[in-house]
Every structure is written in structure tokens, then in C-alpha cells.
């Protein structure tokens, strides 16, 4: 791959980040130390939540959130097929069944009007996904969940820094999950987090990520020995079957440093999205993302209380026409040194899910989307020249159709 190849996404790590990680390597703490709590507090403050619990990955965070919500064998988790498989996989880990609801006609997100029809007595969680960084219809979903005794676990792995009707994503749903994979808005290398206002969820999340261990004295159940002593500093209990899903001080040092740059990262993503929108919105063969604020990257946008603002994790184009020839377009772009990706094959079409009994035709809009969609490069380290190169490349590739 040539040095001037532009990937669809990439982290931006600078010398401040390197220094932050280096300082930890010279410190007494490498695994779970003081920086874990500092990162949790900083992230909670950033999104306006009471609590934050960090995990070793976004997938681990989803697993923990479903567990904290009480998901178990035979339960159902309602979600969208247009997501990375982890959103559904985490339900399977707990013996639950993913129930897929099609995407909306004018959005990449779950169709709220179809959720009620998917409810059964076994429904436990609704897990909307903020696809590409655009918040789902969280208000309607939360209202529906309350009426039916469900928990909302929002998969916001694409949406750190997004706003929903003026509220920060991370402060709206019962639990909100973030990812810090290198292509996301900030990175810890690998990592994830759950934010919540519910103290009980917070406690269950913390125990789940660390083998089910509890160290708070007021929560001890006792070890049942005649001479038991639960007052020692050394004492802890395993009260549930948890996992080793902890995040280290090394990761959190990088996360704290990256979090300071989040505003710049978001601003740059919105600038790039605005350029793309201006270039492609009137093209007869292209459909731009059906998202509000697509053409407005100004800072004033963020101050409008009623505004929903995308975090622009992805910029997804779709081809118009009866038959999509996406392969020709993405192969042509690759020959020009421009990377693309397809987000996503509907989860239930993966071979593993087909073996579970899911079949094509379940979500027609998601399947039609998949046949047409491709993501083009958008990340903060892109130069203006690279943005123009992508625009010219897309227009050239489409002209060949």
C-alpha cells in the first residue's frame, strides 16, 4: 500500500499523547490505577452523566451493559441490523436473542415506529445504535421503553460528542456505550465505556468487568466461616460471575490526553462532512447521508438547544438507480489510493446468524441500504488537499458507471 493511500479512518496521536503514556510506563501503576478513575470522571463530566465505567473494549462494555440491565437466558434484545455485530453478539453471550428491527425510511437508524410490533413478554432491552454518529430517536425510544418496563442501552460507539435535541449523547439513555477503537473519535488503543445516572447499574458494571469482585464493605455478604473477618483491607468477595474486562492506566492515560482534543476532532470531522455534502448533495447518482446538520459545521450549531448534531464518525454515500454497481466504484477508488469500507452487512446475514435461523428479507430497507452504501475517508488528520482528492476521486469513479 502506497504512502499516500488515504484510509477510511485513522487515529490522530500526537506528542502530548506519547508523553502521557510514557509517564505511566515510568510510574508504579500499569494496570488498574488512579488514571482509570480519572478517565471515568472526565468522561462522565464530558457527556453529563453521573457515572462512567470503562472497559477493555466497546464490545465488553456492551456485554456489561446488557448484564447490568438484567439480560439473561431466554430474554430478547431489540436492536437494528445496521451495526457492527458486537451489538447483537453481546446479547448472545448472555443467552438472549437479538430481535432485529429495520431502519427508518429517512435514516440509517432503527425505525421507532416498528419497535412496538417487535415487543414480546421476553423483551428486556432496546438497544438503538447511533449509526455513523447520528443519534437515534432517543426520546421516543425512552418513552416506549418506560411504558413497557424495558431498559435502553444506547450503542453510541459512533457518537461521542454528538447532541440529541441539545442534550449530550451519554446523558439521555439508561446506559450509553462508547468505543475507543483507533478509528473512533478518541482512542485508548482498545477500550470502551458505559455511562449512566443509575448507581445500581454502575455497581453491577464495575463488578462485572472485574471477575464479579466486590470490595465495598457495605455490600459484603460474608464468607460464612465461623471466624470470618470482613473488615481487613485485603478482603473482597466474588458475588457474581464476571470477566476480566478491565482497562489499564496505560490506556486511560492516552484516553485522558485524547479527550482534551475531542472538540478539535469533532470540529474537523464536521468541516470535512460539510465539504462532502456540498460536493455530492446534487449529484444524480449519489445519495448523501440523510442526517440533520449535514451542511452546517459552524460552532453556533452546537449551541442550539433543540438541535440534533451528528458526531460524524462515518460519511456514507449510497448509489442511486435500480442496480447498484458499488464494486466498480470502490475498486476504482482503491486504484486511486482512496480507502473505503462498507458499514455494514446487516448482522443477521452473517453466516453465524443464518445458522441460528435468521433469513434474508427480514429487514428490506437495511438490505437495500447495504447494496448501495460505501463509507469514504473522514478523520481529523485529513488535510484539505486529501479531502479534495477524495471528492475528485468519488466524482471520477461515479462518472465511469
C-alpha positions in Angstrom: 0.0 0.0 0.0 1.5 3.4 -1.0 2.4 6.1 1.5 -0.2 8.4 0.0 -3.0 6.0 0.5 -5.9 7.6 2.4 -7.7 5.1 4.7 -11.4 5.5 5.5 -10.5 6.2 9.2 -7.4 6.6 11.3 -6.4 7.9 14.8 -4.6 11.2 15.4 -1.9 10.7 18.1 0.5 13.5 18.8 3.5 14.0 21.1 1.2 15.0 24.1 -0.4 11.6 23.8 3.0 9.9 23.6 4.3 11.8 26.7 1.1 10.9 28.7 1.6 7.2 28.0 5.4 7.4 28.7 4.8 8.9 32.1 2.6 5.9 33.1 5.3 3.5 31.9 7.7 5.2 34.4 5.1 5.1 37.2 4.2 2.4 39.8 0.9 1.7 38.1 0.4 -0.1 34.8 -2.9 -1.9 35.1 -5.8 -0.6 37.2 -4.5 2.6 38.9 -5.5 6.2 39.6 -5.8 7.1 35.9 -8.7 4.7 35.4 -10.9 6.7 37.8 -9.6 10.0 36.5 -10.6 9.0 32.9 -14.0 7.8 34.1 -14.7 11.1 35.9 -13.5 13.2 33.0 -15.6 11.2 30.5 -18.7 11.3 32.8 -18.3 15.1 33.1 -17.9 15.5 29.3 -21.1 13.7 28.5 -23.1 15.0 31.5 -23.6 11.6 33.3 -23.3 10.8 37.0 -21.2 7.6 36.5 -18.8 6.1 33.9 -17.3 2.7 34.0 -14.5 1.9 31.5 -14.0 -1.5 29.8 -11.3 -3.2 27.7 -13.4 -2.7 24.6 -16.7 -1.4 23.3 -17.8 -5.0 22.9 -17.0 -5.7 26.6 -18.9 -2.5 27.5 -22.0 -3.7 25.6 -21.7 -7.1 27.3 -21.5 -5.4 30.7 -24.4 -3.0 30.0 -26.7 -5.9 29.0 -25.8 -7.8 32.1 -26.4 -4.8 34.3 -29.8 -4.4 32.7 -30.7 -7.9 33.8 -30.5 -9.6 30.4 -30.4 -13.4 30.7 -31.2 -16.7 29.1 -34.4 -16.6 27.0 -34.6 -12.8 27.1 -34.8 -10.6 23.9 -32.8 -7.6 23.0 -34.3 -5.4 20.3 -31.8 -3.7 18.0 -31.0 -2.7 14.4 -29.3 -4.9 11.9 -27.3 -2.0 10.6 -24.5 -2.1 13.1 -21.2 -3.9 13.9 -22.0 -7.5 15.0 -21.0 -6.8 18.6 -24.3 -5.0 19.4 -26.1 -8.3 18.8 -23.4 -10.7 19.8 -23.3 -9.3 23.4 -26.9 -10.4 23.8 -26.0 -13.9 22.6 -23.2 -14.0 25.2 -25.9 -13.9 27.9 -28.2 -16.4 26.3 -30.6 -13.8 24.9 -32.0 -13.5 21.4 -31.4 -10.4 19.2 -34.6 -9.1 17.6 -33.8 -7.1 14.5 -36.0 -4.1 13.6 -35.5 -2.4 10.2 -34.0 1.0 9.7 -36.2 4.1 9.2 -37.1 5.3 5.7 -35.2 8.6 6.2 -32.4 7.5 8.4 -29.7 4.9 9.0 -31.1 4.3 12.5 -33.7 1.9 13.8 -37.3 2.6 12.8 -39.0 3.6 16.1 -42.5 3.0 14.6 -41.6 -0.7 14.2 -40.2 -1.3 17.7 -43.6 -1.8 19.4 -44.5 -4.5 16.9 -41.4 -6.4 17.9 -42.1 -6.4 21.6 -42.9 -9.7 23.4 -43.1 -10.8 27.1 -39.5 -11.7 26.8 -38.3 -8.2 25.7 -35.8 -6.9 28.2 -33.7 -4.2 26.4 -34.0 -1.8 23.5 -30.5 -1.2 22.0 -30.6 1.7 19.5 -27.4 2.4 17.5 -26.3 5.9 16.7 -25.3 4.9 13.3 -22.4 6.9 11.7 -22.6 9.3 14.7 -26.2 10.4 14.2 -28.3 9.9 17.4 -31.3 7.7 17.1 -34.8 8.9 18.1 -33.8 8.6 21.8 -36.8 10.4 23.2 -39.4 8.2 21.6 -37.4 5.1 22.3 -37.0 6.0 26.0 -40.8 6.7 26.3 -41.6 3.4 24.7 -39.2 1.6 27.0 -40.7 3.2 30.1 -44.2 2.2 29.1 -43.1 -1.4 28.6 -40.7 -1.8 31.5 -37.6 -2.1 29.3 -34.1 -0.7 29.7 -32.5 1.4 27.0 -28.9 0.5 26.2 -27.8 3.0 23.6 -24.9 1.9 21.4 -23.2 5.2 20.9 -19.8 3.8 19.8 -20.1 6.1 16.8 -21.4 9.1 18.6 -19.1 10.5 21.3 -19.6 14.3 21.1 -23.0 14.1 19.4 -26.0 16.1 20.6 -29.6 14.9 20.7 -32.1 17.8 21.0 -29.4 19.8 22.7 -28.5 17.0 25.2 -25.2 15.3 25.1 -25.2 11.7 24.0 -24.2 9.8 27.1 -26.7 11.6 29.3 -30.0 10.6 27.7 -30.5 6.8 27.9 -30.5 4.4 30.9 -27.0 3.3 29.8 -24.9 4.5 26.9 -21.9 2.6 25.4 -18.9 4.2 23.8 -15.9 2.7 22.0 -12.3 4.0 21.9 -11.0 1.9 19.0 -8.5 3.8 16.9 -11.0 4.9 14.2 -13.4 6.3 16.7 -13.5 10.0 18.0 -10.8 9.4 20.6 -8.7 6.3 21.2 -7.3 4.4 24.0 -5.8 1.8 21.6 -8.6 -0.6 22.6 -11.3 0.3 25.1 -14.9 1.2 25.8 -17.1 2.7 28.5 -20.7 2.8 29.8 -22.2 6.0 31.2 -25.3 6.1 33.3 -27.1 8.0 36.1 -28.1 4.8 37.8 -25.9 3.9 40.8 -27.0 0.3 40.9 -26.1 -0.2 37.2 -22.7 1.4 38.0 -22.0 -1.1 40.8 -23.0 -4.1 38.6 -20.9 -2.8 35.8 -17.8 -2.4 38.0 -18.2 -5.9 39.4 -18.9 -7.5 36.0 -15.7 -6.0 34.5 -13.5 -7.4 37.3 -14.4 -11.1 37.8 -17.6 -10.3 39.8 -15.5 -9.0 42.7 -16.9 -6.6 45.3 -14.7 -4.5 47.6 -17.3 -2.1 49.2 -17.7 -3.2 52.8 -21.4 -2.2 52.9 -22.1 -4.7 50.1 -20.3 -7.7 51.6 -22.4 -10.9 52.0 -19.8 -12.6 54.3 -17.7 -15.8 53.6 -19.6 -18.0 56.2 -16.6 -19.1 58.1 -17.0 -19.2 61.9 -14.1 -16.8 62.4 -14.7 -14.7 59.3 -13.3 -11.2 59.2 -14.6 -8.9 56.5 -13.0 -5.8 58.0 -9.5 -6.3 56.7 -8.2 -4.1 53.8 -7.4 -7.3 51.9 -10.9 -8.7 52.0 -13.1 -8.9 48.8 -15.8 -11.1 47.6 -16.9 -12.6 44.3 -20.6 -12.2 44.2 -21.3 -12.9 40.5 -19.7 -14.5 37.5 -17.8 -11.6 35.9 -15.0 -11.2 33.4 -11.6 -9.6 33.2 -12.7 -6.6 31.2 -10.6 -4.0 33.0 -8.9 -1.1 31.2 -5.3 -0.2 32.3 -3.7 3.1 33.4 -1.7 3.0 30.1 -4.9 3.0 28.1 -6.5 5.7 30.3 -3.5 8.0 30.1 -4.0 8.0 26.3 -7.7 8.5 26.7 -7.3 11.5 29.1 -4.9 13.1 26.6 -7.2 12.4 23.7 -10.3 13.7 25.5 -8.7 17.1 25.7 -8.7 17.3 21.9 -12.2 16.0 21.3 -13.6 19.4 20.4 -11.0 19.8 17.7 -11.6 16.3 16.4 -15.3 16.9 16.2 -14.9 20.3 14.5 -12.6 18.8 11.9 -15.0 15.9 11.2 -17.9 18.4 10.7 -15.8 20.5 8.4 -15.0 17.5 6.2 -18.6 16.4 6.2 -19.7 19.9 5.1 -17.3 19.8 2.2 -18.5 16.3 1.1 -22.1 17.4 1.4 -21.6 20.4 -0.8 -19.8 18.3 -3.4 -22.2 15.4 -3.6 -25.7 16.6 -2.5 -26.9 17.4 -6.0 -25.2 14.5 -7.9 -27.8 12.5 -9.8 -26.1 9.1 -8.9 -25.3 9.7 -5.3 -27.3 10.0 -2.1 -25.7 11.8 0.8 -26.3 10.8 4.4 -29.9 11.6 5.5 -28.8 13.4 8.6 -29.7 16.8 10.1 -26.9 19.5 10.2 -25.2 17.7 7.3 -24.3 21.1 5.7 -23.6 23.1 8.8 -20.2 22.7 10.6 -20.4 26.1 12.4 -19.9 26.3 16.2 -23.3 28.0 16.5 -24.9 24.7 15.7 -23.7 23.2 19.0 -25.4 26.0 21.0 -28.9 25.5 19.6 -30.8 23.7 22.5 -33.2 21.8 20.2 -30.6 20.7 17.6 -29.5 17.2 17.0 -25.9 17.2 15.8 -24.0 14.2 14.4 -20.5 13.3 15.6 -19.7 12.2 12.0 -17.9 9.0 12.8 -18.6 7.9 9.2 -19.6 9.6 5.9 -21.7 7.1 4.0 -22.6 7.6 0.4 -25.2 5.5 -1.5 -25.6 4.9 -5.2 -28.9 5.6 -6.8 -30.6 3.5 -9.5 -32.2 0.2 -10.0 -29.0 -1.7 -9.7 -26.0 -0.6 -7.6 -22.5 -1.1 -9.0 -20.7 -0.3 -5.8 -17.9 -2.8 -6.5 -16.8 -0.8 -9.6 -16.8 2.4 -7.6 -14.8 1.2 -4.6 -12.3 -0.7 -6.7 -11.8 2.4 -8.8 -11.2 4.5 -5.7 -8.8 2.0 -4.3 -6.8 2.2 -7.6 -6.6 5.9 -6.9 -5.3 5.4 -3.4 -8.5 6.1 -1.6 -9.8 3.7 1.0 -13.4 2.8 1.5 -15.4 0.4 3.7 -19.0 -0.8 3.8 -20.8 -0.2 7.1 -22.5 -2.7 7.4 -23.7 -6.1 6.2 -26.9 -6.5 8.1 -26.0 -8.6 11.1 -28.5 -11.4 10.5 -27.0 -12.1 7.1 -23.6 -13.2 8.5 -23.2 -17.0 8.3 -23.3 -17.4 12.0 -26.6 -15.7 12.3 -28.0 -17.6 9.4 -27.2 -20.8 11.3 -29.3 -19.5 14.1 -32.3 -19.3 11.8 -32.3 -15.7 10.6 -33.1 -15.3 6.9 -32.8 -12.6 4.1 -35.8 -10.4 3.7 -36.1 -9.7 7.5 -35.3 -6.0 7.1 -35.7 -4.9 3.5 -34.6 -1.3 4.0 -31.3 -2.4 5.6 -30.7 -4.9 2.8 -31.3 -2.2 0.1 -29.0 0.2 2.0 -26.3 -2.5 2.1 -26.4 -3.0 -1.7 -25.7 0.7 -2.3 -23.6 2.0 0.6 -19.9 2.8 1.0 -18.0 4.9 3.5 -15.4 7.4 2.3 -12.5 8.8 4.4 -13.3 11.1 7.3 -10.9 11.6 10.2 -9.3 14.6 11.9 -5.8 14.1 10.4 -7.0 14.6 6.9 -5.6 17.6 5.1 -7.7 19.9 2.9 -5.8 18.5 -0.1 -6.7 14.9 0.9 -10.4 15.9 1.2 -10.3 17.5 -2.3 -8.6 14.3 -3.6 -11.4 12.2 -2.2 -14.1 14.4 -3.7 -12.4 14.3 -7.1 -11.9 10.6 -6.8 -15.5 9.8 -6.0 -16.8 12.0 -8.8 -14.4 10.4 -11.2 -15.3 6.8 -10.1 -19.0 7.5 -10.4 -18.6 9.0 -13.8 -17.3 5.7 -15.1 -20.6 3.9 -14.3 
